[in-house]
Each structure stands twice: as structure tokens, then as C-alpha cells.
Amino acid sequence: MRPLIFLLLLIHCGVALAVTRHALLRKADVRAALGWIAIAWLSAVIGGPLYLAFGINRINRRASRLSVRTDSLDVSFGEATPPDAQSAIQALARVGQRVTGVPLQSGNAVAIHHGGSKAYPAMLEAIRAARHSIALASYIFRDDRVGRTFVAALAAAHERGVEVRVLIDGVGGGYLRAPAFRALRRAGVPCAKFLHSWAPWRMPLLNLRNHKKLLVIDGGAGFTGGLNIGAENLAPDDPSDRVDDVHLRVEGPATRQLMASFAQDWLFTTGETLEGPAWWPQIGEAGVTPARGIRSGPDGDLFNLETILGAAITLAERRIRIVTPYFLPDPQLEFALAQAALRGVELQIVIPERSDHRLMDWAMRAHLRFFRAIRPHVRLGAAPFNHAKLVTVDGAWCLIGSSNWDTRSLRLNFEFDLECYDPVVCARIDALIDSKVAAAAPLRQGLETGPFAPLRDAAARLLLPYL
């Protein structure tokens, strides 16, 4: 018996030592490292298996493959063009270039489309007018009246000889059933699912999702923002059934950044490199807006967006405005927002009174109970459900894209956002935010009370790293 006990003790010590070594070298969060080391040493049987199942960040390891074999992509963007603005905004522009490695590009025209009723006709018109290439990426691509219209337009473009590529997320586009994807395949349109596999060993525990919304026409005009492809983004009679969102049309040098983001994801998914003038034409100036695309995700672009948001909050001098469907910022962004409020910066945060996920609503309410310095600045918007992701700072810088203020968007999803250094564009975004603020109620009216609601909300908040 003693030799067996001694053998089991040796195995336990070996496993615990291996966990300790891995946690010490890989866990940036000291509390997480200490917790896993304690579990490994104090749980003789399950400590090691628990760490193997839940403690190893397979997200970064798998996502790092996205950075492979992108040297051949034409992603040169020219020289930086700092905006003519106050020193804080100029400093923010420099931060963005250092973080992303992408210079700010002037000479862009940016049009704002509020809602699917405005964005979809413009997107479909561009698809129907395409002469050389169409690149489309969408997290959700529904098989409804909107989705079928897009399928028909893409199929018609393919039939007339336009190079078409469509990338749909493997989860958001329908993991088990993906009728829009199958319809495109039947029409002969080259399309692919991002990180979709039926093999269990190829699907990480926390799946990576391509949350980007990109459409690039002939390499020279693009659309991006928060809008998926689905009829819920139109305007039905009942506002509770509608999703309110914002999309941008971009023309000019920044369009190449949209194309580079799509091309990298397409290369990873299919192995095909998109080359030639059909995808990478010469692009001239189309307007006066300095803009930069921000790619973020759990690969080489990890923390890109989070760092830029933190810098924008820290450098803000007068006003910060945030509109987001999900608001679960991490401690670093919480601290930056709290400090801005204490400095006297006007802070406005608008979140939905009710989102499309009750679990998120509960977690957000619990999170804000602990977020006392910011809570007075939060307002709850009534229906329709706001899905737009908007940020403005001092009326001189704005951010529009696919990223939410939660861990999934900032750490796990692959996202694309566009920052604009243009008071005119910012004024238009601020006007949209004004309408949302006017229709929103103070947060205190939305915090449920009673013996069970706070406990339920706090329990949901424990899932914050995965929401």
C-alpha cells in the first residue's frame, strides 16, 4: 500500500509542479496564477485536470495562427497624416499608430447610414454596380427577406464575372444550419465559414468568433459598422422587434484597411491569397476625413482596441459619450472612466433597457452596482434594441464598428472598428447619440430590487470573462 501511496504522491507533485510552472510563466493576472496554483496543490485528484480543461488559454494559441502567411498581402497604407486638432487628439492619433502600426489616412469620405432601411439599399446598390470584386464578411447572415436579397445580388455579380468572396462566422452564421451559406454555395459563390468544424478536438472550449461586418467593392469603396444581415434591422411596426444599428460607407485610402482585414481572415480560413488590381487598386482621395481601421482579436492584435479606448478616455478633456448594447468593461477601462468623471469630464453612457440576451442584462446591472463612480452617468434606452457601437471624445474623435464593451469583443472576438478624426463626422455621430440620450431613462429606474434579483444578477456577473 505504501509504495502505491508514494507513487500517487509523486504523480500529484509532478502534476502540481507542471501546473505551477505553466501558471507562473503564462498567467499575467497574479490572482489567477495564485488561484490555479492553490487548486493544483490542494486538490490531489482534480486540480491538474481542471487546469488542463479550463486554465490554459487555447484562445491565444489558436488565434495566433491568423498571423501566419500574411506577408504577401498588399497592406501598405502610405504616410501618416496627423489631424489638425487639439494636442490631446493629436496624441491619441500617435497612440493609434504605435498600437496598430497603421498610419492615419486622410482623404476619406465617410457617410453614416442609420438603420438597415438606409444601409441595406446602399450596400445592395454597390454590389449590383461592382465591376471587379466584392468581399463580404458578416457575423450573422440570415435566410430571410433581407438575406435572400443579398444572396441574389451576390450570385448575380458572380454570374457576370465579378470576383466574389463571402466569409460568414461559423457560429453566428448558424453552426448546425446555415441556409444562407448553402444558398450561396448552390449559386456557385465562393464562400467559407470562419472556424467551423465538426471535429470536437478542433473546436476550442471558448470558440473564436469573427464578429466583423465588412463589405468592400472593387477594392475602393467599403461598408463597416455594427450591422448584420437580417430583417430585424429594418423598421417593423412594433419597435420592440427592431434592432437599431449604424453602418458607415467609406471611400478613399482607408478602404484598403477594410480590405486588408478581410483578406487576412480569408487567407486563414481558405488558404487563398487575394492578389491583383481587382482587390488592390490604386486609391485616390475621396474626401477630407482622416480615418484608421482598427483590427482587434486574440492574436497579434490582442489589446489593440482596449489600449486605444483607454487612451481616448485618459486624453479626453471635455466630454466622453458611449453607446453600446453590452457594457461590461474590464477594471482598466472602469478605472479610466472613473478617473475621467472625477476630472470633471462630462460622461454619457447609453445602454439598452433590455438587450437581446437576458443574461447580459442581469450581468450589466450587477456590474453597475459595483461601478458607483460611473453609475450616475449611465442611462437606459427604450426599444428598439440598440445594437450600435459608438464612441465620441471632445467632438473631435469618434469610433464606429463591431466591438462591444465586453470581454468577448475586447479579448475573444475578431473585430473591426473605424476611428475618424473629423469634427463634421463626430457631429453627425453626436446627433445620433443626442436622440438616444433624449429617449433614455436614468439607470436608477432600471435597477431591479427585491431579495432575489440582486443575487441573480451577481451570479450572472461571475460569467463576465465569457460574456
VENNORQUI-V343269 format. One record per residue. N is the residue number from 0. RES is the residue in one letter. SS is DSSP state (alpha for helix, beta for strand, coil for the rest). D_CENTER is the distance of its C-alpha to the mean C-alpha in Angstrom with 1 decimal. Layout:
n;res;ss;d_center
N;RES;SS;D_CENTER
N;RES;SS;D_CENTER
This chain:
n;res;ss;d_center
0;M;coil;56.3
1;R;alpha;55.9
2;P;alpha;54.7
3;L;alpha;52.1
4;I;alpha;50.9
5;F;alpha;50.9
6;L;alpha;48.9
7;L;alpha;46.3
8;L;alpha;46.1
9;L;alpha;45.6
10;I;alpha;42.8
11;H;alpha;41.1
12;C;alpha;41.5
13;G;alpha;40.2
14;V;alpha;37.0
15;A;alpha;36.6
16;L;alpha;37.1
17;A;alpha;34.6
18;V;alpha;32.0
19;T;alpha;33.0
20;R;alpha;32.8
21;H;alpha;29.3
22;A;alpha;28.0
23;L;alpha;29.7
24;L;alpha;28.3
25;R;alpha;24.7
26;K;coil;23.8
27;A;coil;22.7
28;D;coil;23.0
29;V;alpha;26.8
30;R;alpha;26.8
31;A;alpha;25.0
32;A;alpha;27.4
33;L;alpha;30.4
34;G;alpha;29.5
35;W;alpha;29.2
36;I;alpha;32.3
37;A;alpha;34.2
38;I;alpha;33.2
39;A;alpha;34.3
40;W;alpha;37.7
41;L;alpha;38.5
42;S;coil;37.5
43;A;coil;40.0
44;V;coil;38.8
45;I;coil;35.2
46;G;alpha;33.7
47;G;alpha;33.1
48;P;alpha;31.8
49;L;alpha;29.4
50;Y;alpha;28.0
51;L;alpha;27.9
52;A;alpha;26.0
53;F;alpha;23.5
54;G;alpha;23.9
55;I;coil;22.9
56;N;coil;19.3
57;R;alpha;19.2
58;I;alpha;15.5
59;N;alpha;16.1
60;R;alpha;19.3
61;R;alpha;17.9
62;A;alpha;14.8
63;S;alpha;17.3
64;R;alpha;18.9
65;L;alpha;16.2
66;S;alpha;17.8
67;V;coil;21.2
68;R;coil;23.2
69;T;coil;21.1
70;D;coil;24.1
71;S;coil;25.4
72;L;coil;22.5
73;D;coil;23.5
74;V;coil;20.8
75;S;coil;23.3
76;F;coil;22.4
77;G;coil;25.6
78;E;coil;26.5
79;A;coil;24.6
80;T;coil;25.6
81;P;coil;25.3
82;P;coil;25.2
83;D;coil;28.4
84;A;coil;27.3
85;Q;coil;28.2
86;S;alpha;28.2
87;A;alpha;25.2
88;I;alpha;22.9
89;Q;alpha;24.6
90;A;alpha;23.8
91;L;alpha;20.1
92;A;alpha;20.3
93;R;alpha;22.0
94;V;alpha;19.5
95;G;alpha;16.7
96;Q;alpha;19.1
97;R;alpha;20.1
98;V;alpha;16.7
99;T;alpha;15.4
100;G;coil;18.9
101;V;coil;18.2
102;P;coil;20.7
103;L;coil;20.1
104;Q;beta;21.5
105;S;beta;23.9
106;G;beta;25.3
107;N;beta;22.4
108;A;beta;22.8
109;V;beta;19.9
110;A;beta;20.5
111;I;beta;18.7
112;H;beta;18.8
113;H;beta;18.7
114;G;coil;18.4
115;G;alpha;19.0
116;S;alpha;22.6
117;K;alpha;22.1
118;A;alpha;19.2
119;Y;alpha;20.5
120;P;alpha;24.0
121;A;alpha;22.8
122;M;alpha;20.6
123;L;alpha;23.5
124;E;alpha;26.0
125;A;alpha;24.2
126;I;alpha;24.1
127;R;alpha;27.8
128;A;alpha;28.7
129;A;coil;27.1
130;R;coil;29.9
131;H;coil;28.5
132;S;beta;24.9
133;I;beta;21.9
134;A;beta;18.6
135;L;beta;16.2
136;A;beta;13.0
137;S;beta;11.8
138;Y;coil;10.2
139;I;coil;13.2
140;F;beta;16.5
141;R;coil;19.2
142;D;coil;23.0
143;D;coil;24.1
144;R;alpha;25.8
145;V;alpha;22.7
146;G;alpha;21.5
147;R;alpha;25.2
148;T;alpha;25.5
149;F;alpha;22.7
150;V;alpha;24.3
151;A;alpha;27.6
152;A;alpha;26.5
153;L;alpha;24.8
154;A;alpha;28.0
155;A;alpha;30.2
156;A;alpha;28.6
157;H;alpha;29.0
158;E;alpha;32.6
159;R;coil;33.5
160;G;coil;32.4
161;V;coil;29.0
162;E;beta;26.8
163;V;beta;23.9
164;R;beta;21.0
165;V;beta;18.6
166;L;beta;15.8
167;I;beta;14.7
168;D;beta;12.8
169;G;coil;15.6
170;V;coil;14.7
171;G;coil;13.1
172;G;coil;15.7
173;G;coil;18.5
174;Y;coil;19.4
175;L;coil;23.1
176;R;coil;23.6
177;A;coil;21.8
178;P;alpha;24.3
179;A;alpha;22.4
180;F;alpha;21.8
181;R;alpha;25.5
182;A;alpha;26.6
183;L;alpha;25.1
184;R;alpha;26.8
185;R;alpha;30.0
186;A;coil;29.8
187;G;coil;29.6
188;V;coil;26.2
189;P;coil;24.6
190;C;beta;21.4
191;A;beta;19.8
192;K;beta;17.6
193;F;beta;14.9
194;L;coil;16.2
195;H;coil;18.7
196;S;coil;22.0
197;W;coil;24.9
198;A;coil;26.1
199;P;alpha;25.3
200;W;alpha;25.6
201;R;alpha;22.9
202;M;coil;20.2
203;P;coil;19.0
204;L;coil;19.4
205;L;coil;15.7
206;N;coil;14.3
207;L;coil;11.6
208;R;beta;9.3
209;N;beta;8.2
210;H;coil;5.6
211;K;coil;6.5
212;K;coil;9.2
213;L;beta;11.9
214;L;beta;15.6
215;V;beta;18.1
216;I;beta;21.8
217;D;coil;24.5
218;G;coil;22.3
219;G;coil;23.0
220;A;beta;21.1
221;G;beta;17.5
222;F;beta;15.2
223;T;beta;11.5
224;G;beta;9.6
225;G;coil;8.7
226;L;coil;11.8
227;N;coil;12.4
228;I;beta;16.0
229;G;coil;18.2
230;A;alpha;21.2
231;E;alpha;19.7
232;N;alpha;18.2
233;L;coil;21.8
234;A;coil;24.3
235;P;coil;26.6
236;D;coil;29.5
237;D;coil;28.0
238;P;alpha;25.1
239;S;alpha;24.1
240;D;alpha;23.2
241;R;coil;21.0
242;V;beta;17.2
243;D;beta;16.9
244;D;coil;14.1
245;V;beta;14.0
246;H;beta;13.8
247;L;beta;15.2
248;R;beta;17.9
249;V;beta;18.3
250;E;beta;21.6
251;G;coil;22.8
252;P;coil;22.1
253;A;coil;18.3
254;T;alpha;18.1
255;R;alpha;18.9
256;Q;alpha;15.7
257;L;alpha;13.9
258;M;alpha;16.6
259;A;alpha;16.4
260;S;alpha;12.8
261;F;alpha;14.0
262;A;alpha;17.3
263;Q;alpha;16.1
264;D;alpha;14.3
265;W;alpha;17.4
266;L;alpha;19.7
267;F;alpha;18.3
268;T;alpha;18.5
269;T;alpha;21.8
270;G;coil;23.5
271;E;coil;24.1
272;T;coil;23.8
273;L;coil;23.5
274;E;coil;26.3
275;G;coil;28.6
276;P;coil;28.9
277;A;coil;27.5
278;W;coil;24.0
279;W;coil;24.7
280;P;coil;27.2
281;Q;coil;28.5
282;I;coil;26.5
283;G;coil;28.4
284;E;coil;27.5
285;A;coil;26.7
286;G;coil;26.3
287;V;coil;26.2
288;T;beta;22.6
289;P;beta;21.4
290;A;beta;17.7
291;R;beta;15.4
292;G;beta;12.3
293;I;beta;10.0
294;R;beta;8.7
295;S;beta;7.3
296;G;coil;8.0
297;P;coil;11.1
298;D;coil;13.5
299;G;coil;15.0
300;D;coil;11.9
301;L;coil;11.5
302;F;coil;11.7
303;N;alpha;11.2
304;L;alpha;8.9
305;E;alpha;10.7
306;T;alpha;13.9
307;I;alpha;13.6
308;L;alpha;12.8
309;G;alpha;15.7
310;A;alpha;17.8
311;A;alpha;17.3
312;I;alpha;18.3
313;T;alpha;21.2
314;L;alpha;22.5
315;A;coil;22.4
316;E;coil;26.0
317;R;coil;26.3
318;R;beta;23.3
319;I;beta;19.7
320;R;beta;18.0
321;I;beta;14.8
322;V;beta;13.9
323;T;coil;11.3
324;P;coil;11.8
325;Y;coil;11.4
326;F;beta;12.8
327;L;coil;13.4
328;P;coil;13.3
329;D;coil;14.9
330;P;alpha;18.5
331;Q;alpha;17.9
332;L;alpha;15.8
333;E;alpha;18.3
334;F;alpha;21.2
335;A;alpha;20.0
336;L;alpha;19.7
337;A;alpha;23.1
338;Q;alpha;24.7
339;A;alpha;23.7
340;A;alpha;25.3
341;L;alpha;28.3
342;R;coil;28.7
343;G;coil;29.1
344;V;coil;25.9
345;E;beta;25.3
346;L;beta;22.2
347;Q;beta;20.8
348;I;beta;18.0
349;V;beta;17.8
350;I;beta;16.4
351;P;beta;17.8
352;E;coil;21.2
353;R;coil;20.2
354;S;coil;16.8
355;D;coil;16.8
356;H;coil;16.9
357;R;alpha;20.0
358;L;alpha;19.0
359;M;alpha;16.1
360;D;alpha;18.6
361;W;alpha;21.1
362;A;alpha;18.9
363;M;alpha;17.8
364;R;alpha;21.5
365;A;alpha;22.6
366;H;alpha;20.2
367;L;alpha;21.5
368;R;alpha;25.0
369;F;alpha;24.7
370;F;coil;22.9
371;R;alpha;26.2
372;A;alpha;25.8
373;I;alpha;22.8
374;R;alpha;23.9
375;P;coil;26.2
376;H;coil;23.6
377;V;beta;21.4
378;R;beta;22.2
379;L;beta;21.6
380;G;beta;21.1
381;A;coil;23.2
382;A;coil;22.6
383;P;coil;21.0
384;F;beta;17.8
385;N;beta;15.3
386;H;coil;11.9
387;A;coil;11.3
388;K;coil;9.2
389;L;beta;11.9
390;V;beta;13.4
391;T;beta;16.9
392;V;beta;19.3
393;D;coil;23.0
394;G;coil;22.8
395;A;coil;22.2
396;W;beta;18.5
397;C;beta;15.5
398;L;beta;11.8
399;I;beta;10.3
400;G;beta;7.1
401;S;coil;4.3
402;S;coil;2.9
403;N;coil;5.8
404;W;beta;8.6
405;D;coil;9.2
406;T;alpha;9.8
407;R;alpha;7.9
408;S;alpha;4.4
409;L;alpha;6.7
410;R;alpha;9.0
411;L;alpha;8.8
412;N;beta;5.9
413;F;beta;6.0
414;E;beta;3.6
415;F;beta;6.0
416;D;beta;7.4
417;L;beta;11.1
418;E;beta;13.4
419;C;beta;16.9
420;Y;beta;20.1
421;D;coil;22.2
422;P;alpha;24.0
423;V;alpha;24.6
424;V;alpha;20.9
425;C;alpha;20.2
426;A;alpha;23.2
427;R;alpha;21.9
428;I;alpha;18.6
429;D;alpha;20.8
430;A;alpha;23.1
431;L;alpha;20.4
432;I;alpha;19.6
433;D;alpha;23.4
434;S;alpha;23.8
435;K;alpha;21.3
436;V;alpha;23.0
437;A;alpha;26.4
438;A;coil;25.6
439;A;beta;24.2
440;A;beta;26.4
441;P;beta;26.6
442;L;alpha;24.9
443;R;alpha;28.3
444;Q;alpha;29.1
445;G;coil;26.2
446;L;coil;26.9
447;E;coil;28.9
448;T;coil;32.1
449;G;coil;34.5
450;P;coil;35.3
451;F;coil;32.5
452;A;alpha;29.4
453;P;alpha;28.6
454;L;alpha;29.2
455;R;alpha;27.0
456;D;alpha;24.2
457;A;alpha;24.8
458;A;alpha;24.8
459;A;alpha;21.4
460;R;alpha;20.1
461;L;coil;21.3
462;L;coil;18.5
463;L;alpha;16.0
464;P;alpha;15.0
465;Y;alpha;14.1
466;L;coil;12.7
